[in-house]
Amino acid sequence: MGHFYYRDGTPAYTVPYANGKPGKATTVPDARKIGLVPSSTGIVGVTKYAGPPSSWMIWNHLNVAYDHIGLGLERNQWISAAQSKCAETLEEQGNLGTAIHDVCEKITRDEPVTGDELALLPDGFDGFHEWWSNSGMTWVETEFPFAHPMGYGGRIDLIADDKDGRTIVLDYKTQDTKGKPVS
């Protein structure tokens, strides 16, 4: 289902095993037992009619399967190959999203970005740097964990103050950006 959070917003990505050893990924039964809230993304992921995120995921899986898996395989072999390739593609996309988020954080904190980091990013990414530089906003916090009283939680990518002192909440979206200009 995704990540879980304590009611104070502290992430609970893992919980101790029954024997007390750390490191077990938090499950739905664990979350229920200790009163955790699911991430907002996790809620969307299990909603039967989740809309665009689920539609995008299905479209992405079918596209990857069509582009990379030949049709000459037996049905179960084809399904297995398609699932494997989709998992590989999702991991690559997740890594790209993490790299983009890391660079956005460095830019908003006015920290240097290395050439290696920039090489991972989509063409035209410097549009974010230009936008941030011209926005008049100042960094307050990144990756801020929260839990809402209505029973969901997550992390806010960026909290900033605008030039008039108003608090701005930003959520970076990196879906389907590889090889496309970002502005």
Secondary structure, DSSP 8 states (H G I E B T S, - for coil): ---EE-TTS-B-SEE--TTS-S-EE--HHHHHHHT-EEBHHHHHHH-TT--HHHHHHHHHHHHHHHHH--S-S-HHHHHHHHHHHHHHHHHHHHHHHHHHHHHHHHHHTT----HHHHHTS-TTTHHHHHHHHHH--EEEEEEEEEEETTTEEEEEEEEEE-TTS-EEEE----TT-TTS---
